[in-house]
Amino acid sequence: MILFSANISKRHRLHLQETFPKQTFIFCTNMDEAQKYLPKARILVTYGEDLNEGLIAEAKNLSWIMVMSAGIDQLPFEAIHAKDILVTNARGIHKIPMGEYVIAMLLQVYRQAKVLMENEADHIWDRSVKMKEISGRTMLIAGTGAIGQEVARLAKAFQMKTYGISRSGTNVKHFDANYSTEQMIDVLPKADFVISVLPSTKETKNLFSRQHFQKMKETAIFLNMGRGDVVREETVLQAIQDGEIAHAVLDVFKEEPLPEDHPFWKEENITVTPHFSGMSSMYVTRSLEIFIHNLKQYVAQKDEFINIIDVTRGY
């Protein structure tokens, strides 16, 4: 049995049933509805936020979990590892919308979009608003996977120099140079734009320290669309208030939704977006393409799965 706690449209459900007519699908809208089917399910398709150790214990026949998102940090990895359950995710499907998000947000800051919209609302004709160009700048991207590579590829359309940061510092396509995480602090002074697409792991938690922000240009823009715990929020706030960087674009936070009284809302030089950099009308379609590929492997008892997660590392 293939159980969905991830809610998908009737169109997508029909496509799966037509593609795999011999398989039994149970489509639910959430885990509360799906829980009663867990003991018999061999495959679970989820968005990843609805699982805990207790539910894994109930899933006596579960052999594979497909997470319909890239974020898997909320999965109960120890319980999953103990039962030797395969985990795959939708890594890579976010690269197009997230790449566009980065360019849109950088242009928003450099082309003074907020000021222009405020002036329009107030019927103010002001041609003295100072505009800047993102072309020819230098971009540092922490996280050189599919998303980071797409961001770097788009940056090249604006003739930017691109530096990639990863744990190993391995050379990756679309980057002019690649450095290890330990080397990042020495590269930061060169960057006009510092982009974080890092996942949440033990190694990345609070990776960006006060010292990192002090190394950045005073004109730099810091953009985080990976995970909120890559930097302490008070560190970003202090960097903005002390003028260590010019602007921060934040799409992910320690607590979501961001509380109404959070100081980020009041800072003119902080742009807050509601964790939607990866949103797209193509989201589910792209996720299911990965699932269908892997399900064909599963049915044929082959092992050429894509996007396998190392549950001992959490990514």
SEDO-442835 format. One record per atom (N, C-alpha, C): y negated, x negated, z negated. Coordinates in steps of 0.02 Angstrom, whole numbers, padded with zeros to 5 digits, always signed. Layout:
BEGIN
YXZ...
END
This chain:
BEGIN
+00060-00042+00000+00000+00000+00000-00062-00043+00000-00111-00024+00041-00175-00059+00044-00227-00013+00013-00255-00035-00043-00300+00006-00083-00372-00018-00075-00417+00028-00061-00488+00013-00056-00525+00042-00116-00555+00000-00157-00604+00024-00205-00674+00016-00176-00678-00022-00121-00741-00030-00083-00749+00031-00038-00804+00065-00046-00817+00126-00007-00838+00107+00064-00802+00132+00114-00820+00120+00183-00822+00187+00220-00854+00187+00277-00865+00249+00314-00800+00275+00346-00801+00339+00365-00744+00369+00399-00728+00332+00464-00780+00310+00498-00771+00274+00561-00731+00210+00549-00748+00173+00497-00712+00111+00481-00641+00127+00457-00632+00180+00420-00566+00199+00396-00520+00215+00455-00546+00254+00501-00506+00273+00560-00487+00212+00601-00534+00165+00608-00520+00105+00647-00463+00065+00616-00462+00059+00550-00409+00023+00516-00341+00058+00525-00341+00123+00518-00279+00161+00526-00252+00157+00597-00296+00156+00646-00275+00151+00715-00250+00080+00732-00281+00030+00700-00261-00039+00711-00195-00056+00678-00183-00025+00619-00122-00038+00581-00087+00028+00565-00057+00060+00615-00028+00126+00605+00032+00127+00558+00063+00070+00547+00122+00068+00504+00105+00054+00431+00042+00041+00418+00020+00026+00350-00006+00089+00315+00003+00091+00250-00022+00147+00209-00088+00126+00177-00140+00162+00193-00206+00149+00165-00225+00204+00115-00253+00183+00059-00282+00229+00011-00356+00211+00006-00399+00254+00029-00471+00240+00029-00505+00277-00029-00537+00239-00073-00573+00268-00129-00647+00247-00125-00687+00280-00164-00758+00264-00163-00779+00216-00218-00737+00207-00268-00751+00161-00323-00687+00147-00362-00691+00101-00411-00632+00082-00449-00608+00138-00495-00654+00179-00520-00633+00235-00562-00584+00280-00525-00597+00290-00462-00554+00331-00420-00491+00293-00400-00498+00227-00391-00442+00187-00365-00393+00166-00419-00413+00167-00481-00373+00136-00535-00303+00165-00540-00295+00229-00529-00229+00260-00536-00179+00235-00483-00205+00207-00428-00162+00181-00375-00146+00106-00383-00180+00073-00429-00174+00001-00437-00102-00024-00447-00062+00009-00490+00006-00017-00502+00049-00024-00439+00036+00017-00388+00077+00015-00328+00045-00026-00271-00017-00044-00279-00053-00079-00225-00030-00151-00216-00019-00170-00154-00003-00240-00139-00066-00278-00115-00113-00241-00086-00176-00270-00063-00233-00228-00091-00283-00261-00118-00343-00226-00144-00404-00251-00107-00443-00205-00080-00506-00222-00047-00563-00197-00090-00605-00243-00113-00656-00228-00163-00720-00265-00146-00775-00244-00177-00837-00282-00172-00841-00336-00226-00791-00337-00271-00784-00392-00318-00815-00383-00386-00855-00331-00394-00890-00322-00458-00854-00273-00504-00798-00244-00480-00765-00191-00518-00699-00212-00548-00685-00277-00550-00621-00301-00576-00629-00336-00643-00579-00329-00685-00577-00364-00748-00504-00382-00764-00493-00417-00819-00425-00439-00836-00378-00380-00846-00403-00326-00877-00361-00268-00889-00336-00237-00824-00380-00231-00775-00361-00202-00711-00311-00246-00674-00321-00312-00679-00273-00358-00647-00204-00350-00680-00203-00339-00745-00139-00329-00780-00105-00265-00755-00143-00214-00740-00115-00151-00715-00088-00158-00645-00115-00204-00607-00096-00213-00536-00032-00254-00532+00024-00224-00548+00088-00259-00555+00114-00287-00489+00098-00256-00434+00125-00277-00369+00073-00311-00324+00015-00325-00352-00040-00351-00311-00027-00423-00289-00034-00436-00225-00023-00503-00199-00085-00532-00164-00133-00488-00149-00193-00511-00112-00253-00468-00129-00308-00501-00144-00373-00468-00155-00421-00490-00100-00446-00442-00063-00499-00456-00013-00565-00433-00042-00612-00480-00050-00678-00464-00076-00726-00457-00017-00755-00398-00011-00797-00382+00047-00869-00408+00038-00875-00466+00008-00940-00499+00000-00926-00573-00009-00979-00612-00010-00971-00684-00021-00970-00700-00095-01006-00660-00135-01011-00671-00207-00948-00651-00243-00917-00700-00277-00854-00686-00312-00857-00709-00385-00917-00725-00409-00923-00755-00475-00905-00707-00531-00899-00642-00517-00881-00595-00570-00806-00581-00574-00767-00613-00531-00695-00602-00532-00663-00634-00594-00611-00603-00622-00575-00633-00679-00525-00685-00654-00549-00745-00639-00510-00795-00604-00446-00816-00642-00451-00823-00708-00393-00845-00746-00336-00795-00740-00351-00731-00746-00299-00679-00740-00270-00678-00670-00313-00687-00620-00290-00687-00550-00246-00748-00537-00266-00806-00562-00228-00867-00553-00160-00862-00588-00159-00832-00646-00096-00825-00684-00044-00785-00646-00067-00738-00605-00021-00695-00566-00014-00719-00495-00044-00778-00479-00038-00808-00413-00057-00760-00357-00113-00727-00366-00138-00678-00316-00184-00714-00267-00173-00704-00203-00216-00732-00152-00284-00697-00153-00337-00736-00147-00405-00707-00144-00439-00733-00081-00466-00687-00042-00508-00705+00015-00574-00668+00008-00625-00692+00042-00690-00657+00039-00722-00653+00108-00782-00628+00110-00817-00618+00173-00869-00673+00185-00855-00732+00160-00900-00788+00170-00918-00797+00243-00982-00805+00257-01005-00816+00325-01038-00756+00357-01023-00695+00332-01051-00635+00364-01125-00628+00350-01148-00661+00297-01218-00654+00277-01265-00703+00313-01237-00748+00352-01278-00802+00378-01335-00778+00424-01323-00726+00464-01375-00703+00509-01433-00669+00471-01419-00618+00429-01475-00588+00393-01509-00636+00344-01470-00680+00312-01501-00726+00264-01541-00780+00298-01519-00801+00358-01559-00848+00396-01625-00818+00416-01623-00755+00438-01684-00720+00457-01729-00709+00397-01699-00696+00339-01737-00685+00278-01780-00747+00262-01749-00806+00266-01785-00868+00250-01846-00875+00295-01836-00868+00360-01893-00875+00406-01946-00822+00393-01924-00760+00380-01972-00706+00367-02013-00720+00304-01981-00744+00252-02016-00756+00189-02063-00816+00194-02042-00868+00230-02087-00925+00238-02148-00906+00280-02137-00866+00331-02194-00842+00371-02238-00795+00331-02206-00755+00288-02244-00710+00245-02294-00749+00202-02273-00806+00176-02317-00846+00134-02369-00883+00176-02347-00917+00228-02392-00958+00268-02441-00916+00309-02419-00857+00331-02463-00815+00372-02497-00760+00330-02495-00769+00263-02533-00727+00217-02520-00652+00226-02457-00633+00233-02440-00563+00245-02464-00517+00190-02457-00538+00128-02479-00496+00072-02554-00481+00076-02592-00533+00088-02665-00524+00092-02684-00479+00149-02652-00489+00207-02668-00448+00265-02652-00374+00254-02596-00361+00221-02577-00291+00208-02624-00259+00157-02645-00299+00107-02693-00273+00058-02760-00258+00092-02781-00303+00135-02844-00293+00171-02840-00232+00216-02783-00222+00248-02775-00165+00291-02779-00100+00251-02745-00100+00193-02746-00040+00150-02816-00024+00126-02857-00077+00115-02925-00068+00091-02977-00065+00148-02953-00066+00210-02997-00063+00269-03045-00122+00271-03020-00182+00254-03061-00242+00253-03046-00285+00314-03098-00301+00352-03092-00344+00411-03114-00414+00390-03066-00459+00377-03082-00525+00351-03045-00578+00392-03081-00613+00435-03051-00664+00477-03054-00733+00445-03073-00735+00382-03077-00800+00348-03012-00817+00311-02963-00770+00313-02899-00783+00279-02867-00844+00311-02849-00893+00270-02823-00956+00296-02749-00951+00315-02734-00969+00376-02666-00967+00403-02638-01038+00409-02572-01043+00398-02538-01107+00406-02477-01096+00451-02451-01151+00478-02394-01148+00522-02332-01178+00488-02275-01145+00496-02213-01174+00468-02183-01225+00516-02205-01224+00578-02177-01271+00628-02191-01343+00609-02141-01386+00621-02149-01457+00609-02144-01478+00536-02126-01432+00493-02120-01448+00422-02051-01478+00407-02039-01493+00343-01975-01520+00321-01942-01471+00273-01879-01455+00287-01843-01407+00246-01782-01441+00213-01775-01432+00149-01717-01455+00112-01675-01393+00094-01611-01394+00110-01568-01337+00098-01511-01358+00052-01509-01330-00008-01455-01344-00055-01400-01293-00043-01345-01318-00015-01290-01275+00006-01283-01278+00081-01234-01315+00106-01229-01327+00178-01170-01291+00210-01151-01235+00182-01098-01194+00211-01125-01155+00270-01092-01099+00285-01110-01059+00344-01182-01035+00341-01204-01013+00281-01273-00987+00275-01323-01044+00282-01311-01099+00246-01356-01156+00250-01362-01183+00320-01307-01185+00356-01308-01209+00425-01348-01164+00471-01343-01098+00460-01381-01051+00501-01455-01057+00486-01473-01066+00423-01543-01076+00405-01570-01139+00440-01530-01193+00438-01551-01255+00469-01557-01247+00545-01512-01209+00575-01515-01197+00647-01579-01161+00666-01597-01110+00628-01659-01074+00642-01720-01118+00630-01716-01160+00579-01772-01205+00564-01786-01251+00623-01733-01269+00659-01741-01313+00717-01782-01279+00773-01780-01212+00775-01821-01177+00825-01895-01185+00810-01911-01205+00749-01980-01218+00728-01993-01293+00721-01951-01332+00755-01958-01405+00756-01961-01436+00686-01923-01408+00639-01923-01435+00571-01872-01492+00564-01886-01536+00517-01837-01586+00496-01796-01554+00441-01731-01561+00444-01687-01527+00396-01644-01575+00357-01645-01567+00291-01603-01606+00246-01553-01560+00211-01490-01579+00212-01438-01539+00179-01415-01570+00115-01404-01528+00065-01380-01551-00001-01314-01517-00015-01264-01556-00031-01199-01529-00050-01167-01574-00102-01112-01552-00130-01080-01592-00183-01060-01661-00156-01035-01663-00095-01010-01726-00067-01061-01762-00024-01110-01726+00003-01158-01757+00048-01131-01769+00118-01077-01734+00135-01046-01742+00201-01093-01719+00257-01093-01755+00312-01135-01737+00369-01114-01670+00398-01163-01627+00410-01151-01559+00434-01197-01544+00492-01174-01504+00539-01212-01485+00598-01279-01453+00580-01329-01466+00621-01397-01440+00616-01441-01474+00564-01413-01524+00529-01452-01561+00479-01467-01631+00505-01529-01653+00496-01548-01721+00515-01516-01772+00469-01508-01753+00406-01476-01798+00357-01446-01755+00302-01392-01782+00272-01359-01746+00218-01353-01792+00157-01362-01762+00099-01361-01799+00036-01319-01763-00016-01296-01801-00065-01258-01771-00119-01305-01738-00169-01277-01697-00212-01318-01662-00262-01356-01712-00306-01323-01768-00322-01355-01818-00364-01415-01851-00328-01412-01854-00262-01466-01885-00224-01525-01838-00211-01516-01773-00224-01567-01724-00207-01634-01739-00237-01636-01761-00298-01699-01772-00333-01742-01824-00298-01710-01870-00262-01747-01922-00226-01773-01897-00159-01744-01843-00133-01764-01815-00068-01817-01761-00076-01820-01729-00134-01866-01673-00145-01939-01688-00127-01965-01748-00142-02036-01760-00125-02053-01755-00051-02002-01756-00008-02013-01753+00064-02016-01681+00090-01993-01633+00050-01982-01565+00074-02043-01519+00065-02059-01483+00118-02109-01430+00114-02078-01365+00089-02015-01355+00109-01978-01295+00090-01912-01315+00058-01899-01289-00002-01836-01303-00037-01798-01237-00042-01741-01233-00008-01703-01172-00003-01637-01180-00040-01621-01134-00085-01557-01136-00121-01514-01077-00099-01455-01094-00072-01406-01043-00056-01341-01057-00095-01349-01091-00151-01291-01112-00190-01257-01053-00225-01190-01055-00230-01153-01004-00267-01158-01018-00342-01131-00974-00381-01131-00984-00454-01065-01017-00474-01070-01080-00495-01012-01117-00519-01033-01158-00580-00986-01190-00612-01002-01232-00669-01048-01289-00648-01038-01313-00587-01078-01370-00563-01149-01351-00545-01159-01288-00524-01226-01268-00500-01269-01234-00554-01240-01216-00610-01279-01181-00661-01336-01225-00686-01397-01198-00681-01458-01233-00701-01465-01301-00667-01442-01305-00605-01445-01368-00568-01517-01391-00558-01561-01344-00541-01632-01362-00531-01666-01365-00599-01685-01424-00619-01716-01435-00685-01792-01441-00677-01826-01447-00733-01898-01457-00733-01916-01520-00694-01874-01571-00701-01886-01634-00667-01884-01625-00591-01840-01581-00568-01835-01568-00496-01901-01538-00469-01929-01491-00506-01991-01459-00485-02049-01508-00488-02048-01553-00536-02100-01603-00541-02098-01652-00483-02040-01660-00453-02032-01704-00396-02054-01671-00331-02058-01605-00329-02077-01569-00268-02151-01578-00254-02170-01567-00191-02240-01567-00172-02277-01510-00207-02340-01519-00221-02380-01464-00250-02388-01407-00201-02378-01422-00137-02384-01371-00084-02317-01340-00065-02264-01360-00100-02197-01338-00081-02184-01264-00097-02139-01235-00058-02113-01168-00072-02040-01175-00093-02023-01145-00149-01954-01143-00173-01926-01074-00161-01870-01069-00126-01840-01004-00111-01767-01004-00135-01751-00956-00177-01682-00950-00203-01652-00883-00182-01600-00888-00141-01564-00827-00121-01488-00836-00132-01470-00887-00172-01400-00899-00186-01379-00859-00247-01388-00889-00306-01374-00855-00369-01428-00871-00419-01443-00823-00462-01499-00830-00509-01491-00885-00560-01428-00903-00576-01418-00952-00629-01421-01025-00605-01442-01035-00542-01451-01104-00519-01512-01137-00550-01556-01096-00579-01616-01122-00612-01636-01074-00668-01661-01101-00723-01686-01059-00777-01751-01026-00754-01758-00963-00768-01817-00926-00745-01881-00954-00775-01878-00977-00837-01938-01005-00868-01959-01071-00834-01911-01105-00804-01926-01167-00768-01967-01152-00705-01946-01100-00669-01983-01080-00608-02053-01056-00627-02056-01015-00679-02121-00987-00701-02169-01043-00721-02144-01091-00758-02187-01147-00779-02210-01188-00720-02165-01199-00671-02182-01238-00612-02239-01204-00573-02237-01138-00569-02290-01100-00535-02354-01102-00575-02350-01088-00639-02410-01085-00680-02444-01153-00688-02404-01206-00686-02432-01274-00692-02453-01304-00625-02442-01265-00571-02462-01289-00505-02418-01345-00477-02356-01350-00503-02311-01402-00478-02285-01385-00408-02280-01321-00393-02264-01298-00325-02314-01242-00308-02317-01226-00243-02367-01177-00221-02342-01105-00225-02277-01095-00214-02252-01027-00210-02177-01028-00223-02151-00973-00250-02079-00963-00259-02060-00896-00230-02007-00895-00190-01979-00833-00163-01911-00825-00196-01903-00770-00233-01843-00761-00273-01808-00695-00255-01745-00700-00236-01706-00642-00218-01650-00628-00267-01637-00676-00312-01582-00670-00361-01608-00689-00430-01579-00656-00481-01606-00663-00548-01550-00661-00600-01566-00684-00660-01518-00684-00715-01499-00612-00732-01548-00568-00734-01536-00497-00748-01559-00457-00687-01515-00415-00662-01533-00372-00604-01514-00300-00620-01559-00252-00605-01626-00261-00577-01672-00301-00623-01720-00335-00593-01769-00372-00632-01809-00323-00675-01812-00334-00742-01848-00288-00785-01921-00278-00764-01947-00218-00774-02015-00202-00753-02068-00245-00787-02053-00268-00848-02102-00308-00884-02091-00384-00876-02049-00403-00828-02036-00474-00818-02100-00508-00791-02116-00568-00815-02178-00602-00793-02179-00619-00719-02121-00623-00686-02121-00638-00614-02163-00588-00574-02161-00524-00595-02196-00472-00558-02272-00485-00555-02297-00517-00607-02370-00524-00613-02397-00587-00579-02352-00632-00559-02375-00695-00530-02391-00687-00456-02453-00702-00438-02474-00696-00369-02435-00741-00323-02413-00798-00348-02379-00848-00307-02303-00845-00315-02278-00788-00336-02205-00776-00336-02192-00712-00296-02147-00717-00248-02126-00659-00210-02057-00638-00236-02052-00576-00258-01989-00548-00284-01960-00500-00234-01896-00510-00217-01859-00462-00175-01795-00442-00212-01769-00382-00201-01716-00353-00243-01645-00372-00221-01631-00437-00219-01563-00462-00201-01538-00428-00138-01577-00433-00085-01557-00401-00023-01561-00447+00038-01565-00512+00027-01571-00558+00083-01512-00555+00130-01454-00535+00105-01395-00531+00147-01381-00462+00174-01425-00415+00161-01413-00346+00183-01422-00340+00259-01378-00299+00289-01381-00288+00361-01340-00227+00378-01359-00193+00431-01320-00136+00455-01252-00158+00481-01244-00224+00492-01181-00251+00517-01136-00277+00462-01156-00267+00399-01122-00297+00342-01048-00278+00340-01033-00214+00338-00963-00191+00330-00923-00209+00392-00952-00201+00451-00917-00217+00513-00894-00289+00513-00938-00334+00494-00920-00405+00494-00868-00421+00439-00874-00388+00382-00825-00398+00328-00755-00377+00350-00753-00319+00383-00688-00293+00404-00658-00334+00461-00698-00367+00500-00671-00411+00552-00631-00467+00520-00656-00494+00465-00620-00546+00428-00557-00517+00397-00563-00458+00367-00505-00427+00336-00450-00412+00387-00470-00386+00445-00421-00370+00498-00385-00433+00521-00422-00487+00531-00390-00550+00551-00337-00570+00499-00356-00568+00436-00310-00589+00383-00252-00540+00373-00266-00475+00383-00212-00426+00376-00159-00435+00430-00180-00454+00490-00133-00468+00543-00089-00527+00524-00119-00577+00492-00080-00634+00467-00031-00613+00413-00054-00571+00369-00013-00547+00313+00047-00507+00339+00034-00461+00385+00088-00419+00412+00139-00461+00449+00115-00511+00486+00159-00554+00525+00190-00610+00483+00174-00610+00419+00199-00660+00371+00181-00731+00393+00120-00737+00419+00093-00802+00436+00043-00822+00382+00021-00884+00385-00024-00908+00332-00090-00936+00358-00111-00913+00417-00174-00937+00445-00232-00892+00423-00238-00885+00357-00292-00844+00329-00358-00882+00333-00412-00845+00339-00478-00876+00336-00513-00854+00271-00557-00897+00248-00597-00883+00187-00554-00877+00124-00504-00920+00118-00464-00921+00056-00505-00952+00000-00503-00920-00058-00540-00944-00116-00494-00985-00161-00518-01042-00183-00482-01081-00234-00500-01052-00302-00454-01013-00330-00470-00977-00392-00477-01024-00451-00453-01086-00445-00461-01134-00500-00532-01163-00501-00566-01158-00443-00634-01183-00439-00686-01127-00438-00665-01068-00416-00710-01012-00412-00750-01008-00348-00727-01043-00296-00760-01039-00231-00713-01064-00176
END
